[in-house]
């Protein structure tokens, strides 16, 4: 045996689950912030595209 107590090693491994959860929460938060930032950055061009599409559809209607 390597001299370590099995309970300590098991407790150390259980502590890694909490760190993984925090890392996943930080990752999801970062992705959400990037998505929101991207939507705000492209908001005007997307809005113009939808406006031109809506006007083209309304003009094509009989």
Secondary structure, 3 states (H helix, E strand, C coil): CCCCCHHHHHHHHHHHHHHHHHHHHHHHHHHHHHHHHHHHHCHHHHHHHHHHHHHHHHHHCC
